[in-house]
Structure formats: structure tokens, C-alpha cells
């Protein structure tokens, strides 16, 4: 048993949290059937989605999905054809998400903030002839105008359009518009009777999801039905014991509400959205991810137990909704990019709540590294060992014959609305009164993205030699290397080639440098492309970023490498800092440099620190765009004659 833990130290943490070593065999079932149909059979008249105060029940969602599938088939869409969407977080996205693959077509997800050139490129590469899009995102017609222009440059023939308000308490009337078909007209015209289509769930693509493209041309990640079904089973199965939330049942199945502030057209939001569908969670959809007032309004009305956001959104909530955040009884899920440890602590202390981080990649259908609930609850319960004992006692009780059905019957009598209120109040109370116990916070929880999910194959590659680092050596010697992952949720390949982007072991090289502790918990040290080479020494920029976020008054921070004109082929370290408003003019370059001299080796100390008042540049997914910062610095150096 001990040897098993040495080779796979994360299994020790699985054991603490009552998590099995495998979920095999996985169901060989289509994506739509597994996620939507099974949920609808369980909870036909329960709340599924909320949009602009319009409440959609599960049976209505299935009805709309089947109507769209019927319409698309009648319009000539067949198995293997690509249908694109360009939708905000909305009920419309949900209808397309399950309606398109229902007839064996492939859903190509476009982001509403994609540029015209980006949309044209993706439509051309997928030979897409049909798109379903939102009319407006931020400015009137900003999406539909791009799509109509893209139509002139591609093979696109059919545009199906809708407005966010089509699913609201006061839906608008639509006049005929040349060149487009209104989605609501199709849903009204066609019956919910799509044809049966033979689908090979392991081989047939269900979706093409493009990468961010911040380091080059976006790649089309091709996912099968099986990829997404297996991923979503092992994701939640790694986080929560089966007695609480199995793929088919469990105490909390169908009894949870989630605030979905994330853009679903982005990997992290999409992954969360589809997983919650599979477990019958009601989702509060917010089309504008920047609107903190709407997030608070929905939270006050529906009492979500979980809140899904990105670090940037949490910064906004802390800044714009500080009063509400105090005592906000919820679990905060953070993704998209790593949350700096100092920021995580600030959120947990001010909101007196828990922040759960994870790591995901499009190529793995989403998260491949996650924390377990036992580890997340350790601060409440006095450490991992105590938490593990508590979870095993709870697990044994819930496995007793008749216990879960009896509890679920009682929860049903209380009602989902009251369960939501009780859950958030209880979490708020526990957070306020238990996090400050003598046990204190488990510091190792801060900064980790979790452990490899169940059935994920895992290896770490030495950055210099390209050799695999044995896990026992990685842990014992505190080594770092590039994380590689595989398993049943690993993509078919980059569009359109099966196997493209996978190594000989069927694994994806993530480009992330990590280390691992004795519990199997993973800590991201840097992106391989963001590591800085200073006179042969490796400087991990994320470590320096995290230090800056812990410096008083820092709102945003980024550390990059710029060419060293005195040492060709080498780099210098440069830091960027954006102070909080009340600290503007108070943070000095020399003080930051002194701060680093006390914390890091001389070669890792920034040679210069640029303090800005405006925000640092962001990628479309709101990550700090280090590539752009580097390009700007190189251009400045060339103009100044420092660099040729």
C-alpha cells in the first residue's frame, strides 16, 4: 500500500476524501443523453436555468433542445457537419450546446469577443456553413454585424440569430430581417422530435473548442462525446464523495444552485456549465461577466451555494461590492488563471468563505487537477487527518441502506428554495466562526491547484533533458518539470487531425512547470514560455508575481523577461505593478527592488520596475497578457537603440 502512495501520492488524499481510484467502466452514451436527458428524467419540473429573471425548468430546456435538433436536421445538417455558435452566457447557448450534437453534428464554439479575422479563420478551417449567434453583446448589433461580414468572406450560408431578451419575462417581437432566421421562430415552428442518429461516442466529434491563441494561431481542440462525459464524471468524482454527489445520484444531486458569472464560450465557464447540467444544479446565468451589481442581485434572490468566477471578477467584487462580500455564504470557484495566494487569502478573509482553485486545459476537456472536498474542509476540521476521519464517518452513514433516500425526501419537503437559504447561511456561519479557530488556516492549501483527477494519466518532464522525472524523485527532491496529462478525457486531436497534439503515450504537454508535495498536491510554478533565463538560471515569473501581490497596495502585477543587451541570448527581469487607487504615488520602484533583494537570489531581482496607473493588458479571457508586455518592451528597447 505504501509503495502505491510513493508512486502516486495523490491516492493518499483520495483515501482521505473517500474518493475511488477509478470510475471505470465509463458509460458509453452520447453527450446530450448523459447530461441533459438523464437530468430531465429526474427533475422535469425543477429549476434549471435563470436568465433576466426568466426561470426555465428542465423539461422546457429539453423541449427546446429537441426542437432545435429537429429544425437543424430538416435544414440539411447531418452527422459530422459543423454548426458554429457565437453566444454569450445564456439559455440560447444551452439550447445549442445540446441540440447540435443531438443529431451528430459538431458544435464549434466561437467567443463573442473574437475579432472578425478570428471568426473568419475558425469558420474557414471548419468549413462551417451554419451559425447560431446572439444579435448583441455590448453594443447594438456588435455580434450580428461581425457574423454578416464574415459570411461574405467564408462558406457561411445560414445565420440563425436571437436576442438575449428572447428568454426573459418580456420577450420582444421580431420583425423579419433579410438574410437571417430568428431562433425563436424555429423553436416555435418545429416539434421536439429529432431523428435517431447512430453515434460512435468514442470516435465521433461532438465539439471543436479553440484555444486562446495568445502564443500563436488558435488550435481547434476536437472533443468526442466520450471525452466530455468521462471528464465531467471524474471531475466531480474527484472533488466530492460519491455518496454526496455521484454521476447518477447522491445527497446533493439536483439540490444545489450556482451563480454562473463566467463566459460559457471560454473553457472554464463551459466546463463548469456542462458539469452542473449533468448533476441537476440550477444555474443563474449572467450574460455580462463584468456586472457585479447583477451578480449580487441574483445571489440575494436565489442564494447560490457556489459562485463561479475568475480572479479578475473577484477583484471587481471585492472593490465594487465589498459590503456584500462580507459574510457571503458561498464556495468561490476560481479558474481561467492562477489566483495569487495573497489574493486568495484576502478573498477568504473578507468574504469569510472558501476559494476552490483548479487547473484545466481545453485539450483535456477541462480540469485535470483539482482539490478534494476533504482538503478544502481541512481548515474547518483541524487538518487533513481529522477531515479524513470525518468524511469516512459521513460516508459510512450515507451508505447505510435507506439513509440517502430518506434524507432526500426530507430535503424535498423543505424545498429547494429553503435548502438554498439554509445552505448559504450555514456556510457563512461556519466560515465566520470556525476559520478563526486555534487550528488556523492550512497554509499548504494556499497556492495549490489540487491533485490529478481520478483516471488522469500523469507524468512530469525535465525541462532540460526531456526525460520523465519519476514521481517519487519529483516529490522527495522538490524538483520541477513540465506537467503532462492524458486519460479518457484527452482530446481526439487538433482539428482536423486525430492524434495531432498528443505524444506517443496519448498525453498532452501542458507547457506548465509544476512541483508536487507528499500529498500529491500540484503547484504551478510557471508557464514554460514565461520562464526567464538569467545567465543560465531559471527564474519562475509566477513566483515573483505572487510575491508582488503580497506587497502592500498592489492591485495587479506581472514579471517578465526582456532581452539583456549586454548578454546576447540572456534575459533581464522586469516587473510591472498597478497600485490600488489609495496607494497611487506611494509605491516606489526602489522599494520594490529592495523587497525582492530580501526574498530572492540576486539573479532573480528585477532590474527595473514599471509602475502604471492603468490596468495591465489582458487576453480575451482576462489573463494578464505577458506576451504583449514583452513585445512592447522589446519595441521600446529597439526605438531607444538599446536593442537591434
N, C-alpha and C positions, 0 to 999 in steps of 0.2 A: 504493500500500500504506500509506504514511504517513498519507494522508487517512482511510483506514479506521480506523486506530488513534486518530486525533483524535476522530472521531465516536463510536467505540466502543472506548475504551481497554482494556476487558476482553479484547478479541480478542488483544492483545499477550500477556496472561497465558495465554489459551487456547493460543497458539502455543508458549509455553514448556513447557506441560504436555502437549503432544500431544493437545489437545482439539479436535475439529472445530467448525466454525462452526455446523453444523446436523446434526440427526439425521433430518431429513425424507427420505423419507416415513415416517411412523409407522405401525406395524401397526394395522389396524382389526380388533381382536379383543376379545372380552369380557374383563373384569377377571379372572374366575376362570380362564379358559383361559390367559391370558397369564402370570399369576403362579403359579398352583398346578399346573395340568395340565402345562405345559411343564417345570416344575422336576421334577415327579414322574416324567416320562418319562426324564429324565436320571439321577436319583438315587433310584430307588424304594426301595432298601434302606439309604439313608444317614440319619443323624440329622437330624431336622427341628426338633423341639421337646422341651424338658425341663421337667417340672413335678413338683415334690415327688419328684424322682429317677425319675419315670416317663419313659422315653425313647420318643418317638413317631417312627417313620420316615415318610418322605414318602408311601409307598403307603398307610399306615394313615390319615394325615391326609386324603388324597384319598378314601379309602373312607368315612370318617366324614362328610366334606363332602357326598358324593353321597347318603349315606343321609339326612342332614338335608334336603337339597333334595327328595328323593323324598317324605319324610314331609310337608313343608310343602305340596307340591303336592297330595298326597292329602287334606290338611286343608282344601283350598279356596283356598290362596294362589295368586294369579295375577300375571302381569306388571303392574307399576305399583302393586301393593298394598304398603303399608308394614309391615315387620316390625321392631319395636324390639328392642334388646338392652340389658341393664344388667349388664355383666360386668366383673370385674376382669381384670387381665392374666393370661391363662390359655389353655389348649388349647381350652376352650369358646368363648372369643372367636374364636379362629382358625377353628373349625368354622363358626360363624355368619357370620363375615366373608366367607367364600367360598361357603357354602351358600345364603344368602339371595339374592344376585344371580345365582346359577347358574340360577334359574328366572325371572329378570327382575323379581323383587321388589326393593324399595328398603330398604336397611339403615339404620335410624335409630339412631344411636349415642347412648345415654344414659350418663352418668357415674354410677357407684355412689355418689358423694358428692353428687349432685344432691339438692336438697331435695324434699320431697313436692310442694310447689307447682310447682317447676321441672319435675318429671317429668309432672305433670298437664298443665301448659301445653304441653309438647312432644308428648305423646300426643294432646291435643285438636287441636293445629294440624296434625298429620299424619294425623288420622283413623285412628290405629293401632288395630287390633283384636287383634293378636297380639304377645306379647313373650316373649323368651327371657332369663332372668335367673339370676344366682347367688343362692343361698339366703342366704349370709352374706358380709359383708366384714370388718368389725372386731368387731362384737358379734353374737351368735347371732340370726339371722333379721332383721338390720337392713335387708337389701335386700328380701327377700320380703315383709316386713311393709309396707314403703312401697308396693310394687307392688300388693299386695292392697287396700290403702287407695285407691290411685289407680284401681283397677278400678271402685270404687264411684262414682267421680266422672267417669268417661270412657266411651268406647265400647269399651274393652278387654274382650275376651271370653275369650281364651285365654292362660294363663300356663304357659310351659314352664320348668322350673326344674332346676338342677343344683347340686351341691356341688363345691368345689374338689378335694376328695379323690376325686371320681369318676375322675379321671385321676391316680392315684398308685399306689404299689406295693401298697397295701392299700385298695382301694376299698370303701366302706361298702355295706351292703344297705339299700334304701329301702322303707319301708312306704308304702302308699297314703295320700295326703294330699288331702283334699277340695278341689276347685277348682283343682288344679294337675296338670300332666303332667310326669313326670320325663324329662329329655332322654335319659338312658341307655336308658330303655325304648323311645323312638322309634328310637334308633340300633340297638338290637337287633332291633326288630320289622321295620323297613323295609329293603329291599335297596338297593344302591348303583346304582340305575337311574333317574335323573331324566329327565324328558322333554326333548326338544329344544324350545327356545323361540326364536322369531325376535326378535333384539335389535338395535336401531339403536344402535351403540356411541357415536355422537357426540351423539345426542339423548336416549336413554333414561337416566334417572337410575339410578345404582347405589347411591347413598348420600346421606343427609342428615346433616350433621355440624353441630351447633350451636356457635356462637361462645361465648366465655366469659361475655359479658353483664355485664362489670364496669362498662360505661358506659351500660347500659340493658338492655332486654329482649333476650335471646339471639336471634340470627338463624339460620335454618336454611340452611346452605350446601349447595346441591344440586350434586352431582358426578356426571358421567357416567362410564361405563366408560372412555371415551377420555381423559377428564381424568386419571384415576389412572394409566392405562397410560403416557401420554405423560410425565406428571410423573416417574414413577419411572425412566423411561429417561433423561430429561435430567438428573435429579438425580445419579445415579451416574456418568453420562457426563461431567458437568462436573467431578466430583471426581477420577475415576480414568481413565487412558487406556484405550481400548477393548481394547488387547492384554492388559491386566491383568484387565479386568472389563467385557466388553461385555454387551449385553442377552441375548445367546444363548450366549456362550462367554467365553473369556479365561482367563488363567492361574489366577486365584484363584476362579473361578466354582465354587461348591459346596465350597470348601475352607476356609471361614472360620467361626469361632464367635463369637457376640456375646452379651454379658450384657445382657439387657433388663430393667432395673430400673424402667423407665418405666411409668406407667399408659397402656395402649393406648387407653383411652377418651378420652384427650386428644390433640389434634392431633399434637404432636411424637412421642409414643410410637407413635401409629397410623401415622404416616408412615414411621418407621424400621422398624416391624414389617413393613409390607407390602412395603417395598423389599427387605428382607433375604430375605423369602419368594421374591421374583422372581429372586434371584441364588443361591438354594440355600444360604444361610447357616443354620447351626444356631443356634437361639436358646434361651437359658437364661431361662425366664420366671419372674418373681418377682411374686407377687400383692400383697405388701405392699411398697410402694416405700420405706418407712422402715426396713426391716430390713437394716441394714448387715452384721450377722453372717451372714445368709443369702447376701448378695451375695459376701462373702469366701469362704464355704464353697463356693459354686458355682464361683467363679473358681479356687480351688485344685484343684478336681476336674476342671474341663473346660478350663481355660486359654484363655479367650476373648481374641482379638486386639483386639476392640473392646468398649468399655464405654459404654453409652448412659445418660446421666443428666441431671439438671437441676442448676443451680447450688446449690439447696438440698441436694440429695443429695450433692454433692461437699463441701459444708461439713460434712455429717454424717460422711462417710467420713474427712475429714481430722481431725475431732475424735474419732471413736469407733474408727477403725481406722488410726491413724497409722503403726503399725509395719508393717502390711501394705502401706500405700500406698507406702512407701519401696521403690523397685525393682519396683513393679507394672508389668510389661511389657505395656502396652496403649495403645491410642489412645482417649482420652476424647472422646466426642461430647457437646457441651453445647448445649442448646436450651431452649425454653419461655420464657426471658427472657434478656436480655443478661448475660453473665458479666463482672463488673467486671475491668478489666485487672489490678489488684493481686491479685485472687483467682486469675485465670488464671496469673499468674506464680508464685504460691505453690503452686498445684497442680503446675505443670510442674517446679518446683524440688524440691519434696518427693517427688513421685512419679517424678521424672526421666523424664517422658513428655511426650506431645504432647496439647494440648487443641485440638479442632476445633470451631469455632463456626459456626453458620449462622443464617439468618433465614427464617422461614416464616409463612404466613398460611393459614387454612382456605380462603379464597376462591381461592387458587392451588393447591389440593390439597396444600399443604405448602411446602417450601422454595423460595424464588425467588432467593435469594442465598447463595452457597456458596464456600468456598475450594477450590483445586485441590490435588492431592497434591504437585505440584511446588513450590507456595508453602509448603505445610506442611513439606516436607522441606528447604527452603532453609537453616534453621539448621544442619542436619547437613552440608550440602554447600558451605557458603561463600557463600551468596547466591543470588538468583533466577537470575541468568545462568548460574552454574555448575550449579545444579539443572536448569535447562532443557536444557543440553548433555547432562547425564547421562541425563535422561529420553528425549531423542531417540536417544541411542545404544542404550538399552534397548529403545525402541520398534522401532528398525530390526532389532535382533537377534531380537526376538519375532515380527516379521513375516516372517522368513525361513521358507521352506517347511519344514514338519515340526517346527519348534522347539517350538511350544506343545504339540502332541500328545505329543511325546517327554517334555517336562518334566512334563506332567500324568500321564503313565504312571509316571514316576519318583516323583512325589508320591503316586500311588495305591499304589505298592509300599511307600513309607514308612508310609503310613496317616494318616488324618485326625487321630487321637489324637496321634501323634508330631509331625505337622506343627504342631498347635496348641501343643505344648510348645516345639518349636524356635522358632516364631514369637515367642512371648512372651519367651523367654529372649534371643533376638537383639535384640528391640526394647529390652528392659531394658538390655542391654549397650551398645547404641548410644547410648541416652539418657544413661547414666551417663558414658560415655567420650568422647562426641562433642559433646554440648550445651555442654560447658565448654571447647571449643576456642578458639583465638585469634579465630575468626570471631565468636564470641559469638551472642547472640540477635538476630534481626532484629526490632527494636522495632516496625516497622510491622505485624508480624503480630499484635501485641497490640492488641486493641480492634476489629479489623475483623471483619465478619461474612462477608466474602468478596466475590465478584463476581456479576453477574447470570448465572443459569444459561443454558445453551445454549437458543436459541429462545424465551427470555423477552423479550417486548417491554418496554421500559423508558423512562420519562420522569420528569422532576422538575419539580414545580410550585412557583412562587414563592408563599410563604405570604401575602404581602400583595396581590399583583396578580392571582393566579390564572393567570398566564401560564406557559407552558412555558419552562424555562431550558435553552438549548442545552447539550449535554453539554460541548463544548469550553470554554464560558464557566464552567460549573459547576466544572470541574477547574482551569482556569487562575486564576480569581479566588477559589477556595476558598469558593464560595457554598454555601448550604444551602437545601433545599427539601423538599417532601413527595414521597416516593417513590411512583410508580405503576407497576404491573406488569400484564402480560397474557400472552397466548400460548395454546398448545394446552391447557394445564392449567388455564386460568382457568375458574371455575365456570360452570354454566348460569345461575345467578342465585340470589337468596334465595328459599327456599321460600315459596309455591308458584309464583312468577312467573319465567319465563325472562327473562333480561336485567336483572332488578332488582339494583342494586348495581354495575352496570358502566357506565362512561361511554361516550361516543359512539365511542371507539376500542376498546371492548371491554376496557377496563383497570380495575383495581381501585385505588382511592385508599387507601393503606395507613394513613394517619394517622401515619406515621413520618417525622421530619425527618432527612435524611441529608446527608452530604458524600461526595465521591469523590476518590481520588487519581489520579495519572497512569497507574497500572496497572489502573484500573477497580475498585479495591477500595472497598467501601462501608463507611462508618462511621455508625452510628445516633447521632444527637445527642439526640433526644428523641421522645416522642410529642407530636403537636400539642396534645392535651388536657392534657399535663403541662408545657408551656412556661409560664414565669412572665412576666407583663407588669409590669415595674417602670418607671414613669414613661416609658413608650414604648419602653423597651429590652427586648429578648427575652433571657431567661435560660433556658438549656437545663439542666433539672434533672438529666439523666443525667450531664452533665459534672461537676456538683458531687457527685453520688453517687459517681462514680469517684474523685474526689479524696478523699472521706471514706474510701473503702475502702482507700486507700493510707496513711491516717493510722494510726500505730501503735496496735494494740489494738482496732481497730474490727471488730466481727463482722457487724453489719447497719447499713445506713444508708439514709436516704431524705430527699430535699429536695423540698419542695412550695411552692406559692404560696398565701398566705392573704390575704383582703381587707385592704386598707390603710384603716383607718377615717379617716385624715387626708386621703386622696386617693381619693375615690369612683371606682370603676371601675379602680383600680390595685391592685397586689398587693405584699405583702412576702414575703421569702424566709425560710422556716423550715426548720431541719434537725432530723432525728431520728437518734439514734445509740444502738445497743445494743453495749456493750463486750464483749469476750471475758471469760470468767469471771475470769481472772487480772488483768484491767485494771479491774475494777469499783471505783469510787471514785477512780480515778486520772485519768480523762479529765474535763477541766473545760470548761464552756461557753465561758469567756473565752479559753481556749487554742485551741479550735476556731475561734472568730471571728477570732482573731489569725492563725491558719493560713490562713484564707481571704483576709484582707486582704493577705497577701503573694503571693497567687496570682491573684486575680480583680479586676475593676474594682469600685469602691465600691458600685455599684447591685446587684451580684450577691452581695455579702457577706450571709450570713444575719443577720437582726435578732435572732433567738433560736435557741437550740439546746436541744432537749429530750433528756436522756439517760435512757434507760429500761433497766431490768434484764430485763424480759420481752421476748419476741420481738415484732417489729412485725406488724401484722395482715397476713394473706396471703389471696389469692384461692384458689378451689378448685384452681387449677393451680400454687399455691405461689409466685406472684409477690407482691412487696410491694404491698399494696393502698393505693395513694396516694389514691384517691378516698375511701376510708374515713377515712384520716388527715385529709384536708381537711374532710370533714363533721364529724368530731369537733372539729377546731379551730374551725370556724365556730360550732358549738353552744356551745362553751366561751366564745367571744367574746360571743355573744348573752346567755348567762347572766350574764356579768360586766358587761353593759351597754355593752360596747365597740362592739358592732355591733347594728344594728337588724334 
